[in-house]
Amino acid sequence: MDGSGVLANLILFAVVCFAPTVLFWCALRVPRLVHRIRAKRSAPAPSGPPIERVAADLRRVHRLLAGYPSGTPAARRFGTRQAYDELLTQACRQVGVPHRLAELPEGMDREIERLRVEQSLRERGLAVP
């Protein structure tokens, strides 16, 4: 037998020995790999800023609203309340809290809805005022 015949037999022997191990390893690992790839592709991309930032903005704007002196123009108060409501809406959307802030006119009903939404967000673990 010449050198190339021995080498061919050695390669054939290695394939026969290692093929079952490699096949079983693939059978165990490939489904998990496929599952991970599918999960990454199907995971929805977050819309909007991170929830931590929304919560920090909520606290900041709430402090602004609470800290306005009595002579603050109504337009400034109204604009700040609108910004606060928009931040509450973003937080509700990200955490999954139903709200009616956009439906209610400015007044007592809307203020009660703000309080209800703040409490619902707190119950879901969001640190809001």
N, CA, C and O atoms as a GROMACS GRO file, in nm:
protein
  516
    1MET      N    1   0.084  -0.117   0.000
    1MET     CA    2   0.000   0.000   0.000
    1MET      C    3   0.088   0.124   0.000
    1MET      O    4   0.184   0.132   0.077
    2ASP      N    5   0.057   0.216  -0.083
    2ASP     CA    6   0.141   0.336  -0.092
    2ASP      C    7   0.095   0.441   0.010
    2ASP      O    8  -0.003   0.419   0.080
    3GLY      N    9   0.164   0.552   0.018
    3GLY     CA   10   0.138   0.657   0.117
    3GLY      C   11   0.002   0.723   0.101
    3GLY      O   12  -0.061   0.760   0.200
    4SER      N   13  -0.044   0.739  -0.024
    4SER     CA   14  -0.172   0.807  -0.044
    4SER      C   15  -0.288   0.717  -0.001
    4SER      O   16  -0.390   0.767   0.045
    5GLY      N   17  -0.273   0.585  -0.016
    5GLY     CA   18  -0.378   0.492   0.027
    5GLY      C   19  -0.392   0.491   0.178
    5GLY      O   20  -0.504   0.483   0.230
    6VAL      N   21  -0.279   0.500   0.248
    6VAL     CA   22  -0.282   0.503   0.395
    6VAL      C   23  -0.347   0.631   0.444
    6VAL      O   24  -0.426   0.631   0.538
    7LEU      N   25  -0.312   0.742   0.378
    7LEU     CA   26  -0.369   0.871   0.416
    7LEU      C   27  -0.520   0.872   0.393
    7LEU      O   28  -0.595   0.922   0.476
    8ALA      N   29  -0.564   0.816   0.280
    8ALA     CA   30  -0.707   0.810   0.251
    8ALA      C   31  -0.779   0.726   0.354
    8ALA      O   32  -0.888   0.762   0.399
    9ASN      N   33  -0.719   0.612   0.393
    9ASN     CA   34  -0.780   0.527   0.495
    9ASN      C   35  -0.785   0.597   0.631
    9ASN      O   36  -0.882   0.582   0.706
   10LEU      N   37  -0.684   0.674   0.662
   10LEU     CA   38  -0.680   0.747   0.788
   10LEU      C   39  -0.789   0.854   0.792
   10LEU      O   40  -0.856   0.871   0.894
   11ILE      N   41  -0.806   0.926   0.681
   11ILE     CA   42  -0.910   1.029   0.672
   11ILE      C   43  -1.048   0.964   0.683
   11ILE      O   44  -1.134   1.016   0.753
   12LEU      N   45  -1.068   0.854   0.614
   12LEU     CA   46  -1.195   0.782   0.621
   12LEU      C   47  -1.223   0.735   0.763
   12LEU      O   48  -1.336   0.745   0.810
   13PHE      N   49  -1.121   0.683   0.833
   13PHE     CA   50  -1.136   0.639   0.971
   13PHE      C   51  -1.175   0.756   1.062
   13PHE      O   52  -1.260   0.740   1.150
   14ALA      N   53  -1.111   0.872   1.042
   14ALA     CA   54  -1.142   0.991   1.124
   14ALA      C   55  -1.285   1.037   1.100
   14ALA      O   56  -1.355   1.072   1.195
   15VAL      N   57  -1.330   1.037   0.976
   15VAL     CA   58  -1.466   1.078   0.944
   15VAL      C   59  -1.566   0.983   1.009
   15VAL      O   60  -1.665   1.029   1.066
   16VAL      N   61  -1.543   0.854   1.001
   16VAL     CA   62  -1.633   0.754   1.059
   16VAL      C   63  -1.637   0.768   1.211
   16VAL      O   64  -1.742   0.749   1.271
   17CYS      N   65  -1.527   0.800   1.272
   17CYS     CA   66  -1.522   0.813   1.418
   17CYS      C   67  -1.588   0.940   1.468
   17CYS      O   68  -1.661   0.938   1.567
   18PHE      N   69  -1.564   1.052   1.400
   18PHE     CA   70  -1.612   1.180   1.450
   18PHE      C   71  -1.747   1.223   1.395
   18PHE      O   72  -1.811   1.310   1.454
   19ALA      N   73  -1.791   1.166   1.285
   19ALA     CA   74  -1.919   1.207   1.224
   19ALA      C   75  -2.038   1.190   1.320
   19ALA      O   76  -2.118   1.283   1.330
   20PRO      N   77  -2.054   1.078   1.389
   20PRO     CA   78  -2.170   1.068   1.479
   20PRO      C   79  -2.168   1.173   1.591
   20PRO      O   80  -2.272   1.228   1.627
   21THR      N   81  -2.050   1.200   1.645
   21THR     CA   82  -2.040   1.300   1.751
   21THR      C   83  -2.080   1.437   1.699
   21THR      O   84  -2.154   1.510   1.764
   22VAL      N   85  -2.029   1.473   1.582
   22VAL     CA   86  -2.060   1.603   1.523
   22VAL      C   87  -2.210   1.612   1.490
   22VAL      O   88  -2.272   1.715   1.514
   23LEU      N   89  -2.267   1.506   1.436
   23LEU     CA   90  -2.410   1.507   1.403
   23LEU      C   91  -2.496   1.522   1.528
   23LEU      O   92  -2.592   1.599   1.527
   24PHE      N   93  -2.464   1.451   1.635
   24PHE     CA   94  -2.541   1.464   1.759
   24PHE      C   95  -2.524   1.604   1.818
   24PHE      O   96  -2.620   1.662   1.869
   25TRP      N   97  -2.404   1.657   1.813
   25TRP     CA   98  -2.382   1.791   1.864
   25TRP      C   99  -2.467   1.893   1.787
   25TRP      O  100  -2.529   1.982   1.846
   26CYS      N  101  -2.469   1.880   1.654
   26CYS     CA  102  -2.550   1.970   1.570
   26CYS      C  103  -2.699   1.952   1.601
   26CYS      O  104  -2.773   2.050   1.606
   27ALA      N  105  -2.741   1.828   1.620
   27ALA     CA  106  -2.882   1.803   1.650
   27ALA      C  107  -2.923   1.868   1.782
   27ALA      O  108  -3.038   1.908   1.798
   28LEU      N  109  -2.831   1.880   1.875
   28LEU     CA  110  -2.862   1.942   2.003
   28LEU      C  111  -2.852   2.095   1.999
   28LEU      O  112  -2.930   2.164   2.064
   29ARG      N  113  -2.758   2.148   1.924
   29ARG     CA  114  -2.730   2.292   1.927
   29ARG      C  115  -2.805   2.373   1.821
   29ARG      O  116  -2.842   2.487   1.848
   30VAL      N  117  -2.827   2.319   1.706
   30VAL     CA  118  -2.886   2.395   1.595
   30VAL      C  119  -3.028   2.444   1.628
   30VAL      O  120  -3.058   2.560   1.599
   31PRO      N  121  -3.117   2.363   1.687
   31PRO     CA  122  -3.250   2.416   1.719
   31PRO      C  123  -3.247   2.536   1.813
   31PRO      O  124  -3.323   2.631   1.796
   32ARG      N  125  -3.158   2.533   1.912
   32ARG     CA  126  -3.146   2.647   2.002
   32ARG      C  127  -3.096   2.770   1.929
   32ARG      O  128  -3.143   2.881   1.953
   33LEU      N  129  -3.001   2.751   1.841
   33LEU     CA  130  -2.947   2.862   1.763
   33LEU      C  131  -3.054   2.923   1.673
   33LEU      O  132  -3.066   3.045   1.663
   34VAL      N  133  -3.132   2.839   1.608
   34VAL     CA  134  -3.240   2.886   1.522
   34VAL      C  135  -3.343   2.962   1.606
   34VAL      O  136  -3.393   3.067   1.563
   35HIS      N  137  -3.376   2.911   1.723
   35HIS     CA  138  -3.472   2.978   1.811
   35HIS      C  139  -3.422   3.116   1.852
   35HIS      O  140  -3.500   3.212   1.852
   36ARG      N  141  -3.295   3.127   1.886
   36ARG     CA  142  -3.238   3.258   1.924
   36ARG      C  143  -3.243   3.356   1.809
   36ARG      O  144  -3.277   3.473   1.828
   37ILE      N  145  -3.209   3.310   1.691
   37ILE     CA  146  -3.211   3.399   1.574
   37ILE      C  147  -3.353   3.447   1.546
   37ILE      O  148  -3.374   3.565   1.519
   38ARG      N  149  -3.450   3.357   1.553
   38ARG     CA  150  -3.590   3.397   1.530
   38ARG      C  151  -3.638   3.493   1.637
   38ARG      O  152  -3.711   3.587   1.607
   39ALA      N  153  -3.599   3.470   1.761
   39ALA     CA  154  -3.642   3.557   1.870
   39ALA      C  155  -3.584   3.698   1.852
   39ALA      O  156  -3.652   3.797   1.879
   40LYS      N  157  -3.460   3.707   1.808
   40LYS     CA  158  -3.400   3.838   1.786
   40LYS      C  159  -3.467   3.912   1.672
   40LYS      O  160  -3.486   4.033   1.678
   41ARG      N  161  -3.502   3.839   1.568
   41ARG     CA  162  -3.567   3.903   1.453
   41ARG      C  163  -3.708   3.948   1.486
   41ARG      O  164  -3.753   4.052   1.438
   42SER      N  165  -3.779   3.871   1.567
   42SER     CA  166  -3.919   3.903   1.595
   42SER      C  167  -3.935   3.998   1.712
   42SER      O  168  -4.045   4.049   1.734
   43ALA      N  169  -3.830   4.024   1.788
   43ALA     CA  170  -3.841   4.115   1.902
   43ALA      C  171  -3.868   4.256   1.851
   43ALA      O  172  -3.795   4.307   1.766
   44PRO      N  173  -3.975   4.319   1.902
   44PRO     CA  174  -4.006   4.454   1.854
   44PRO      C  175  -3.901   4.555   1.902
   44PRO      O  176  -3.852   4.549   2.014
   45ALA      N  177  -3.870   4.644   1.814
   45ALA     CA  178  -3.775   4.750   1.849
   45ALA      C  179  -3.847   4.851   1.938
   45ALA      O  180  -3.961   4.888   1.909
   46PRO      N  181  -3.784   4.896   2.045
   46PRO     CA  182  -3.850   4.991   2.133
   46PRO      C  183  -3.879   5.122   2.060
   46PRO      O  184  -3.796   5.173   1.985
   47SER      N  185  -3.998   5.173   2.085
   47SER     CA  186  -4.034   5.300   2.022
   47SER      C  187  -4.026   5.409   2.128
   47SER      O  188  -4.082   5.396   2.237
   48GLY      N  189  -3.958   5.512   2.096
   48GLY     CA  190  -3.944   5.622   2.190
   48GLY      C  191  -3.824   5.607   2.280
   48GLY      O  192  -3.747   5.512   2.268
   49PRO      N  193  -3.808   5.702   2.370
   49PRO     CA  194  -3.694   5.700   2.461
   49PRO      C  195  -3.708   5.589   2.565
   49PRO      O  196  -3.818   5.537   2.584
   50PRO      N  197  -3.600   5.554   2.632
   50PRO     CA  198  -3.608   5.452   2.737
   50PRO      C  199  -3.702   5.496   2.849
   50PRO      O  200  -3.717   5.616   2.875
   51ILE      N  201  -3.766   5.400   2.914
   51ILE     CA  202  -3.864   5.430   3.017
   51ILE      C  203  -3.802   5.504   3.135
   51ILE      O  204  -3.869   5.584   3.201
   52GLU      N  205  -3.674   5.479   3.162
   52GLU     CA  206  -3.606   5.549   3.272
   52GLU      C  207  -3.599   5.698   3.243
   52GLU      O  208  -3.615   5.782   3.332
   53ARG      N  209  -3.573   5.731   3.117
   53ARG     CA  210  -3.565   5.872   3.080
   53ARG      C  211  -3.702   5.939   3.086
   53ARG      O  212  -3.713   6.053   3.129
   54VAL      N  213  -3.806   5.866   3.043
   54VAL     CA  214  -3.942   5.921   3.050
   54VAL      C  215  -3.979   5.948   3.195
   54VAL      O  216  -4.037   6.052   3.227
   55ALA      N  217  -3.945   5.854   3.285
   55ALA     CA  218  -3.976   5.872   3.427
   55ALA      C  219  -3.900   5.993   3.483
   55ALA      O  220  -3.957   6.070   3.560
   56ALA      N  221  -3.774   6.010   3.445
   56ALA     CA  222  -3.697   6.124   3.492
   56ALA      C  223  -3.757   6.255   3.441
   56ALA      O  224  -3.765   6.353   3.514
   57ASP      N  225  -3.799   6.256   3.314
   57ASP     CA  226  -3.862   6.375   3.258
   57ASP      C  227  -3.995   6.405   3.327
   57ASP      O  228  -4.028   6.521   3.353
   58LEU      N  229  -4.071   6.300   3.359
   58LEU     CA  230  -4.197   6.318   3.432
   58LEU      C  231  -4.172   6.387   3.567
   58LEU      O  232  -4.241   6.481   3.603
   59ARG      N  233  -4.072   6.338   3.639
   59ARG     CA  234  -4.042   6.398   3.769
   59ARG      C  235  -3.996   6.543   3.754
   59ARG      O  236  -4.035   6.629   3.833
   60ARG      N  237  -3.915   6.569   3.652
   60ARG     CA  238  -3.865   6.705   3.630
   60ARG      C  239  -3.978   6.802   3.596
   60ARG      O  240  -3.985   6.911   3.651
   61VAL      N  241  -4.066   6.762   3.504
   61VAL     CA  242  -4.176   6.850   3.462
   61VAL      C  243  -4.277   6.866   3.577
   61VAL      O  244  -4.335   6.974   3.593
   62HIS      N  245  -4.297   6.762   3.656
   62HIS     CA  246  -4.388   6.773   3.771
   62HIS      C  247  -4.334   6.874   3.872
   62HIS      O  248  -4.410   6.952   3.928
   63ARG      N  249  -4.201   6.871   3.894
   63ARG     CA  250  -4.141   6.970   3.984
   63ARG      C  251  -4.160   7.112   3.930
   63ARG      O  252  -4.185   7.205   4.007
   64LEU      N  253  -4.149   7.128   3.798
   64LEU     CA  254  -4.173   7.259   3.739
   64LEU      C  255  -4.315   7.305   3.766
   64LEU      O  256  -4.337   7.419   3.807
   65LEU      N  257  -4.411   7.217   3.743
   65LEU     CA  258  -4.552   7.253   3.765
   65LEU      C  259  -4.577   7.290   3.911
   65LEU      O  260  -4.645   7.389   3.940
   66ALA      N  261  -4.523   7.212   4.001
   66ALA     CA  262  -4.546   7.237   4.143
   66ALA      C  263  -4.472   7.362   4.191
   66ALA      O  264  -4.514   7.424   4.288
   67GLY      N  265  -4.363   7.398   4.126
   67GLY     CA  266  -4.281   7.510   4.172
   67GLY      C  267  -4.316   7.644   4.112
   67GLY      O  268  -4.254   7.744   4.148
   68TYR      N  269  -4.413   7.650   4.021
   68TYR     CA  270  -4.448   7.780   3.963
   68TYR      C  271  -4.510   7.870   4.068
   68TYR      O  272  -4.600   7.828   4.140
   69PRO      N  273  -4.462   7.996   4.078
   69PRO     CA  274  -4.525   8.089   4.173
   69PRO      C  275  -4.663   8.133   4.123
   69PRO      O  276  -4.700   8.105   4.009
   70SER      N  277  -4.736   8.200   4.208
   70SER     CA  278  -4.875   8.237   4.175
   70SER      C  279  -4.885   8.333   4.057
   70SER      O  280  -4.990   8.337   3.993
   71GLY      N  281  -4.784   8.408   4.025
   71GLY     CA  282  -4.790   8.504   3.915
   71GLY      C  283  -4.748   8.448   3.780
   71GLY      O  284  -4.733   8.525   3.685
   72THR      N  285  -4.728   8.319   3.769
   72THR     CA  286  -4.682   8.257   3.644
   72THR      C  287  -4.792   8.268   3.539
   72THR      O  288  -4.909   8.240   3.569
   73PRO      N  289  -4.758   8.309   3.417
   73PRO     CA  290  -4.860   8.322   3.312
   73PRO      C  291  -4.933   8.189   3.286
   73PRO      O  292  -4.875   8.081   3.296
   74ALA      N  293  -5.061   8.201   3.252
   74ALA     CA  294  -5.145   8.083   3.228
   74ALA      C  295  -5.094   8.003   3.109
   74ALA      O  296  -5.103   7.880   3.109
   75ALA      N  297  -5.040   8.071   3.009
   75ALA     CA  298  -4.991   8.001   2.890
   75ALA      C  299  -4.873   7.909   2.927
   75ALA      O  300  -4.862   7.799   2.874
   76ARG      N  301  -4.788   7.955   3.017
   76ARG     CA  302  -4.675   7.873   3.060
   76ARG      C  303  -4.724   7.751   3.138
   76ARG      O  304  -4.675   7.640   3.117
   77ARG      N  305  -4.819   7.772   3.228
   77ARG     CA  306  -4.875   7.659   3.304
   77ARG      C  307  -4.942   7.559   3.211
   77ARG      O  308  -4.923   7.438   3.224
   78PHE      N  309  -5.020   7.610   3.116
   78PHE     CA  310  -5.092   7.523   3.022
   78PHE      C  311  -4.993   7.442   2.937
   78PHE      O  312  -5.012   7.322   2.918
   79GLY      N  313  -4.889   7.507   2.888
   79GLY     CA  314  -4.789   7.437   2.807
   79GLY      C  315  -4.716   7.330   2.887
   79GLY      O  316  -4.688   7.222   2.836
   80THR      N  317  -4.684   7.360   3.012
   80THR     CA  318  -4.616   7.263   3.097
   80THR      C  319  -4.707   7.145   3.128
   80THR      O  320  -4.662   7.031   3.130
   81ARG      N  321  -4.837   7.172   3.151
   81ARG     CA  322  -4.933   7.063   3.173
   81ARG      C  323  -4.946   6.975   3.049
   81ARG      O  324  -4.956   6.853   3.060
   82GLN      N  325  -4.945   7.036   2.932
   82GLN     CA  326  -4.951   6.958   2.808
   82GLN      C  327  -4.828   6.870   2.793
   82GLN      O  328  -4.838   6.755   2.753
   83ALA      N  329  -4.711   6.925   2.826
   83ALA     CA  330  -4.587   6.846   2.819
   83ALA      C  331  -4.594   6.730   2.918
   83ALA      O  332  -4.551   6.619   2.887
   84TYR      N  333  -4.647   6.756   3.037
   84TYR     CA  334  -4.660   6.652   3.139
   84TYR      C  335  -4.756   6.542   3.091
   84TYR      O  336  -4.728   6.423   3.107
   85ASP      N  337  -4.868   6.583   3.032
   85ASP     CA  338  -4.963   6.485   2.980
   85ASP      C  339  -4.902   6.401   2.868
   85ASP      O  340  -4.928   6.281   2.859
   86GLU      N  341  -4.821   6.464   2.784
   86GLU     CA  342  -4.756   6.389   2.676
   86GLU      C  343  -4.657   6.287   2.732
   86GLU      O  344  -4.647   6.175   2.682
   87LEU      N  345  -4.584   6.326   2.834
   87LEU     CA  346  -4.492   6.232   2.899
   87LEU      C  347  -4.568   6.118   2.966
   87LEU      O  348  -4.525   6.003   2.961
   88LEU      N  349  -4.681   6.149   3.030
   88LEU     CA  350  -4.764   6.044   3.089
   88LEU      C  351  -4.814   5.948   2.981
   88LEU      O  352  -4.818   5.827   3.002
   89THR      N  353  -4.852   6.003   2.866
   89THR     CA  354  -4.899   5.920   2.755
   89THR      C  355  -4.788   5.828   2.706
   89THR      O  356  -4.813   5.710   2.679
   90GLN      N  357  -4.666   5.880   2.693
   90GLN     CA  358  -4.553   5.796   2.651
   90GLN      C  359  -4.528   5.684   2.751
   90GLN      O  360  -4.508   5.569   2.712
   91ALA      N  361  -4.530   5.717   2.879
   91ALA     CA  362  -4.507   5.616   2.982
   91ALA      C  363  -4.617   5.510   2.979
   91ALA      O  364  -4.589   5.391   2.991
   92CYS      N  365  -4.741   5.553   2.962
   92CYS     CA  366  -4.853   5.458   2.954
   92CYS      C  367  -4.836   5.364   2.835
   92CYS      O  368  -4.860   5.244   2.846
   93ARG      N  369  -4.797   5.419   2.723
   93ARG     CA  370  -4.778   5.338   2.602
   93ARG      C  371  -4.667   5.234   2.624
   93ARG      O  372  -4.681   5.119   2.581
   94GLN      N  373  -4.560   5.273   2.689
   94GLN     CA  374  -4.446   5.182   2.707
   94GLN      C  375  -4.474   5.076   2.814
   94GLN      O  376  -4.423   4.964   2.804
   95VAL      N  377  -4.554   5.109   2.915
   95VAL     CA  378  -4.579   5.016   3.024
   95VAL      C  379  -4.709   4.940   3.004
   95VAL      O  380  -4.731   4.836   3.067
   96GLY      N  381  -4.796   4.990   2.916
   96GLY     CA  382  -4.922   4.921   2.888
   96GLY      C  383  -5.036   4.962   2.980
   96GLY      O  384  -5.120   4.879   3.015
   97VAL      N  385  -5.041   5.087   3.018
   97VAL     CA  386  -5.148   5.137   3.104
   97VAL      C  387  -5.251   5.210   3.015
   97VAL      O  388  -5.214   5.300   2.939
   98PRO      N  389  -5.377   5.171   3.023
   98PRO     CA  390  -5.479   5.244   2.945
   98PRO      C  391  -5.501   5.383   3.006
   98PRO      O  392  -5.490   5.401   3.127
   99HIS      N  393  -5.531   5.479   2.921
   99HIS     CA  394  -5.554   5.616   2.970
   99HIS      C  395  -5.653   5.686   2.878
   99HIS      O  396  -5.680   5.642   2.766
  100ARG      N  397  -5.706   5.798   2.929
  100ARG     CA  398  -5.800   5.880   2.850
  100ARG      C  399  -5.756   6.026   2.852
  100ARG      O  400  -5.840   6.116   2.841
  101LEU      N  401  -5.628   6.051   2.864
  101LEU     CA  402  -5.579   6.188   2.876
  101LEU      C  403  -5.609   6.271   2.752
  101LEU      O  404  -5.640   6.390   2.762
  102ALA      N  405  -5.599   6.210   2.635
  102ALA     CA  406  -5.621   6.285   2.511
  102ALA      C  407  -5.770   6.313   2.488
  102ALA      O  408  -5.804   6.409   2.418
  103GLU      N  409  -5.857   6.232   2.546
  103GLU     CA  410  -6.001   6.247   2.523
  103GLU      C  411  -6.066   6.352   2.611
  103GLU      O  412  -6.161   6.419   2.570
  104LEU      N  413  -6.015   6.368   2.732
  104LEU     CA  414  -6.079   6.457   2.829
  104LEU      C  415  -6.037   6.602   2.811
  104LEU      O  416  -5.920   6.629   2.785
  105PRO      N  417  -6.132   6.695   2.824
  105PRO     CA  418  -6.095   6.837   2.817
  105PRO      C  419  -6.024   6.879   2.945
  105PRO      O  420  -6.034   6.813   3.048
  106GLU      N  421  -5.952   6.990   2.937
  106GLU     CA  422  -5.882   7.043   3.054
  106GLU      C  423  -5.984   7.074   3.162
  106GLU      O  424  -6.088   7.134   3.135
  107GLY      N  425  -5.954   7.033   3.284
  107GLY     CA  426  -6.046   7.057   3.396
  107GLY      C  427  -6.032   6.948   3.500
  107GLY      O  428  -5.932   6.877   3.505
  108MET      N  429  -6.135   6.936   3.584
  108MET     CA  430  -6.132   6.843   3.696
  108MET      C  431  -6.124   6.697   3.650
  108MET      O  432  -6.050   6.618   3.708
  109ASP      N  433  -6.200   6.661   3.546
  109ASP     CA  434  -6.196   6.522   3.498
  109ASP      C  435  -6.056   6.482   3.450
  109ASP      O  436  -6.009   6.372   3.477
  110ARG      N  437  -5.993   6.572   3.381
  110ARG     CA  438  -5.858   6.543   3.332
  110ARG      C  439  -5.757   6.534   3.447
  110ARG      O  440  -5.666   6.452   3.444
  111GLU      N  441  -5.774   6.619   3.547
  111GLU     CA  442  -5.687   6.615   3.665
  111GLU      C  443  -5.703   6.482   3.739
  111GLU      O  444  -5.604   6.424   3.785
  112ILE      N  445  -5.826   6.434   3.750
  112ILE     CA  446  -5.851   6.304   3.815
  112ILE      C  447  -5.788   6.193   3.732
  112ILE      O  448  -5.732   6.099   3.788
  113GLU      N  449  -5.797   6.203   3.599
  113GLU     CA  450  -5.735   6.102   3.512
  113GLU      C  451  -5.583   6.105   3.528
  113GLU      O  452  -5.520   5.999   3.527
  114ARG      N  453  -5.524   6.223   3.542
  114ARG     CA  454  -5.379   6.232   3.566
  114ARG      C  455  -5.342   6.157   3.693
  114ARG      O  456  -5.246   6.080   3.695
  115LEU      N  457  -5.418   6.180   3.799
  115LEU     CA  458  -5.389   6.112   3.926
  115LEU      C  459  -5.404   5.961   3.913
  115LEU      O  460  -5.323   5.886   3.967
  116ARG      N  461  -5.508   5.916   3.842
  116ARG     CA  462  -5.529   5.772   3.823
  116ARG      C  463  -5.414   5.711   3.743
  116ARG      O  464  -5.365   5.603   3.776
  117VAL      N  465  -5.371   5.781   3.638
  117VAL     CA  466  -5.261   5.732   3.554
  117VAL      C  467  -5.132   5.727   3.635
  117VAL      O  468  -5.057   5.630   3.626
  118GLU      N  469  -5.104   5.831   3.712
  118GLU     CA  470  -4.983   5.830   3.795
  118GLU      C  471  -4.984   5.712   3.890
  118GLU      O  472  -4.881   5.645   3.908
  119GLN      N  473  -5.099   5.684   3.952
  119GLN     CA  474  -5.107   5.572   4.045
  119GLN      C  475  -5.088   5.438   3.972
  119GLN      O  476  -5.022   5.349   4.023
  120SER      N  477  -5.146   5.425   3.853
  120SER     CA  478  -5.129   5.302   3.775
  120SER      C  479  -4.984   5.281   3.736
  120SER      O  480  -4.934   5.169   3.738
  121LEU      N  481  -4.915   5.389   3.702
  121LEU     CA  482  -4.773   5.379   3.668
  121LEU      C  483  -4.690   5.340   3.790
  121LEU      O  484  -4.596   5.260   3.779
  122ARG      N  485  -4.726   5.395   3.907
  122ARG     CA  486  -4.655   5.358   4.030
  122ARG      C  487  -4.675   5.209   4.060
  122ARG      O  488  -4.581   5.141   4.102
  123GLU      N  489  -4.796   5.159   4.039
  123GLU     CA  490  -4.824   5.018   4.064
  123GLU      C  491  -4.743   4.926   3.973
  123GLU      O  492  -4.716   4.812   4.009
  124ARG      N  493  -4.704   4.976   3.857
  124ARG     CA  494  -4.623   4.898   3.765
  124ARG      C  495  -4.473   4.919   3.788
  124ARG      O  496  -4.390   4.871   3.711
  125GLY      N  497  -4.440   4.993   3.894
  125GLY     CA  498  -4.299   5.006   3.931
  125GLY      C  499  -4.229   5.130   3.879
  125GLY      O  500  -4.108   5.142   3.894
  126LEU      N  501  -4.302   5.222   3.818
  126LEU     CA  502  -4.241   5.344   3.765
  126LEU      C  503  -4.238   5.449   3.874
  126LEU      O  504  -4.340   5.473   3.939
  127ALA      N  505  -4.125   5.511   3.895
  127ALA     CA  506  -4.112   5.614   3.999
  127ALA      C  507  -4.158   5.747   3.943
  127ALA      O  508  -4.080   5.821   3.883
  128VAL      N  509  -4.284   5.777   3.964
  128VAL     CA  510  -4.341   5.906   3.921
  128VAL      C  511  -4.390   5.979   4.045
  128VAL      O  512  -4.417   5.916   4.147
  129PRO      N  513  -4.402   6.113   4.037
  129PRO     CA  514  -4.446   6.189   4.155
  129PRO      C  515  -4.588   6.157   4.196
  129PRO      O  516  -4.638   6.213   4.293
   0.00000   0.00000   0.00000
